[in-house]
């Protein structure tokens, strides 16, 4: 059974990080998006001469950047592009570069002696950006090709846009990847092991609270998250009866201070973040281990030796006010066994396997 849990744990960790990486990497940055467009247009436009009117973003400097990059990328792909000097005069008279009229397209083709006119837009839609480029006939405005893709927000894009509040979702703040927070949690003892007891899920729960912080490695999405978690762990179930003994129940409890050191990977989408997390923890028993249930009067023993374990899960945050609401789901798996002792003896008691759900609030630093 332990071998099975370790295998499932490994597969879950690998799946979480693979999905997170794939989801982030599948959306191109602005430079990659422009290169993809130039490759597509080079195949469809063949040797036709093309005049690039421009790409409208609402930010003048960024418009110039998009025009320069697109012009350079198309030339690199062998597209016969018309000199920008020829096009600049007519493009300056167009009221909306993202949607010129037929007359404006025909005039651009006539002035630049081009068969194809290329124009487009770069817009923020909800929590993402959308790049749209169109290549149309300079004679009649018929569509020859179209390129459309989402573009991910990164430091370079924000810098090009001037990092202005107008380019972000209302109220959205710059994400540094550093934060501190508090949360409360409820745990279900799925996988708890208690010596001589068939565990009962209804009797295996935990309650707790935590303070935590996250620090990224340089400008990487990967970070490290130290935590302090205080749990009241309750373990119990049906005690395995010896021959002739009456079936009884057992319900034990102990306090623990858990100190995880988690590796995180932050995937950002607008005002939300998804944060897969995995790493080791040390759990320090605090005070007495309390025995209870049908078979024994309330009794206690001293918990000894810190427990070593592994935690893995995923957190979700959404901006709210000055900080963000954070929800977290993770599995705690003790690798070593909790031991207790009284005045006469020492014995191993339990291993914890707990699925914990938590809700809290964090402040970005």
N, C-alpha and C positions, 0 to 999 in steps of 0.2 A: 504493500500500500504506500509506504514512504517513497519507494522508487517511482511509483505511478505519479504521486504528487509532485516530485521533483521534475519528472518529464513534462507534465502539464504546465508547471511553472515556467520552465525553459521555453516551451512552445509559445506560451502567452506573451512572454517578454519579447521574443523575437518578432511575433506578429504585431505587437503594439508599435515597436520602433520601425518596422518595415512599412506599416501603413502610414505612420506619421511622416516618414521620410518621403514616401511615394506621393502622398497628398500635397506636400509642400513643393517637391521638385517638379511635379507635373505642370505647374503653372509657371510660364516663362517670365523672366524679368523684361524690362522694356527693350534692352539691347537685343536680347534673344528673339523677342517678338518681331522687331523690325527686320532682323536677318531672315526669320522664317517667311515673312511677307515677301522679301526680295527674291528668295528662292522660288516661291510659288509664282510670282509674277514673271520671273525670267523664263519659266516654262510655258506660260500661257500667252505672253505678249510676243514671244519670238523676236523678230528683228524690227518690229514696229517702233517708231520714234515715240517717246513718251515725255510729256510735260508734267512736272509735279507742281500742282498749285499750292499745296500745303496741307498741314494737319492741324485742325483747330482743337485746342485744349482749354482755352480761356486764360492761359498764362503766356504772355508774349515771348518771354525768354525760352520757355519750354517749347513753344511752337517752332522757334528757330532751331532748337536742338533736334526736334523730330524731323524737320525738313532737311537739315544737314545730314543726319544719320541715314535717313531713307534714301536720299540722293546718292550718298557714298556707297551704301549697300547694293543698290540697284546697278550702279556702275560696275561694282566688283563682280556682279553676277552676269555682266555682259549685256545688260539692257541699254539700248540706245537712248540715253536721257538728254533732253534739251538743256542747254545752259540756263542756269537760274537767272542770269541777267535778262534773257529774253522773256522769261515768264514773270519776273517780279512786277513789271509795269501793269500787266493785266490782272495779276492776282491781288494787287493792292486795291483794285476797284470792285472786287467781289465782296458782297455784303456778308455772306456766310460760307466760309471755306468748307464746312462740313456738309453743305448741301447747295452747291451752286445751281443756277438755272441752266436750261438748255442753251439759251442765248450766251450766257457767260462761258459755258463750256466750248461752244463753237467759236467764240471770240478768242479764247485762250489758244485753241488749236490753230486758228488763222494767224495770230500774232507770232506764235512760236513755231509754226510749220510742223506741228506734231499730229500724229494720227490717234494717239491715246492721251487722255488726260487722267491724272491720278490725284485724288484728294481723299480726305478722311477726317476722323474725329477721335479724340481721346477723352473719355468721360468717366466720372466716378458714378457707379451705379450701386447704391446700397453700401455694402462693405467691400466692394471690389472695384477694379478699374477695367474698362473695356476699350480696346483699340480696334477701330474699324477703318479699313482702307478699300477704296473702290477704284477700279480702272475702267473707264468708259470710252466709247468712241467719240472722238472730237468732232465727227461729222453730224451724228444724230443723237448722241447721248446714250446709245445702247450699252448695257453692261457687258464688259468683256471678262472681268474677273473681280472677285471680292475676297478680302481677307478679314477675318474677325476672330479675336481671341481675348480671353481675360489676361490681365497682367498683374503680377503680384506686387504688393507694396514692400519696398525695402529701403534701406538708408539712401541709396543712390537716387531712387525715384523721388523720395521726399526732398532731397537736396535740390534736384532739378526743378521740382515744382515750387521751390522756395520755402518748403516746410511750413506753408501758410495754413491758417485754420480753414480757409476756404476750400482747400483740397482734401480735407478730412471729413469724416462723418461728424455731424454736430456733436460737440462735447468730447470727441475722441482725443486722447492724449498720446504723446510720444511714449512708446514702450521701450524702457531701458532693459527689461528682463530682470530687474532687481525689485524685490518686494519683501515685506514682512506682514504677518497676519496672525489672526486667532481663529480657532474653530472648535466646535463641539462635535462629538462623534457617538455613533451607536454601532456596536459590533455584534455579529451573529457567529456563534461558535461552530462554523462548518469546518470540520476537520479536527476539532479538539480531541485530545487523547487523555484519558484519566485512568490511572491504574485500577484494574478490577471493576471498572464501571462501563456499562454500555451507555454512551452519552445520548442525551435527549436534547434536541435542538432548542426546545422551549425553555430549557434550564441552562443553556449555554449562551450567555450574552455578556456584553461589556459596555461601560459608559465611560466617557472621558472628554478631555479637552486638550488643546495643543497650542503652542506658539511655534511659528516656523518662519523661515526666511529663504529666499532664493537668490543666488548670485551666478550670473553667466560667466563662461570662460571667454574673456575678451569680448568681441562682438558676436560670438557664436550663439546659436539657438540652444546649444547644450549648456546646462548649468548644474550647480550643486545646491541641494536643499537640506540644510541641517534642521532638525526639529527637536522639541521637547514635548512628549506626550505623556499625560497622566491618565492611567486606566484603572477602573475598578473591574476586575475580571471575575466572572461568576461561572463556575463549571459544575456540571452535575448530570445525573441520570440514574439508571437502574443499576444497583450494585449486583455484581455477579454473585449468586448465592452458592454456598457450599452445600453438599448433600445434607438434607434434613433441615437446613436453615430456611427461614421465611424470607421471601423476596423483599428487599428494602431499596430505598433511594438514598442518594447522596447529593449534597449541594455544598460545594466548597467555594471559597472566595479569597482573593488577595489583591492588594494594590501593587501597581508596577509603574516605574518611570521608564518609558521607552525613548531611546535616543537614536532615531534613524539618521542615516547620511545617504540621501537619495540622489541619483543622477536623473536630471530632467531634460526634456526636449520640448521647447515651446513652439507650437504651431499657431500663428496669429491669423485671425480673420476679422478685420474691422475692429469692433469693440469687444470681441471674444477671443479667448485663448484656449487651446487644448494642450494639456501638458502630461504626456506619458511620464511615468516615474518608476524607478526601480533602484534597489540598493539594500545594503545590510542594516541591521539595527542591533543594539544591545538593550536588553530589558533588565532593569534592576528591581528585584522584589523589595517592597517597602514594608517593614514591620512583620506582622504575623500572618501566617497562612491559616485560615479559619475552616475547620471541618464542621459540617452540619448535615442534617438529614434524619431519616428514620432510625438508622442503625447506630447512631451515636449521639450522645449529648454534645452540645456545642463545645468544641475543643480547639486548641490552637497549637501551632508549632512555628518555629522561626524559619522563614524562607532564607535560603542561602544561594550563593554563587549567581552572578549575572547570567542571563540567558542570551544566546546568540541566535539571530534569525534573519529572514529575508522578507522584504516587502516589495510588492509591485502593484501598480494600478494606473489610474488616469484621473487628472483633475480638469475641471472646466471652470473658467472665470468669465464674467461679463461685467463690463464697466458699470458702476452705479455710484453716482455722486463723486466724492473725492477719491474713491478707491474702486474696488471690484468685489462682487460677491463671488465666492469660490465654493464649488461642490466637488467632493472627492470620493472616489470608490477605490479601495485597495484591499489586498489580501495579505495578512500577516501570517507567516509560517515559522514557528519556532523550530530550530534545528537541534539545539541542545535541550535537555530535560530539566524542568524545575525540580530542585531538591529542597527538602525541609528536614529539620532536626528538632528533637526535644531533648530532655535531659539525659535520655538513655540511648537514643539511636538516631540514625540518619537514613533517609530513604528517598528514592526518586518518586515524584508524584504525577506530574502532568506535562504535556506539550500542548501549546496553544496553536490552533488554526482558525483564524477569525477573518470574516469578510466584513470590513468596516466601511460605513458610510458617514460622511461628515459634511457640515455646512459651516461657512464662516465668512470672514471679511478680511481683505488684504489692502495694504496701501503701497503704491508704487514709489520707489525711492528715486 
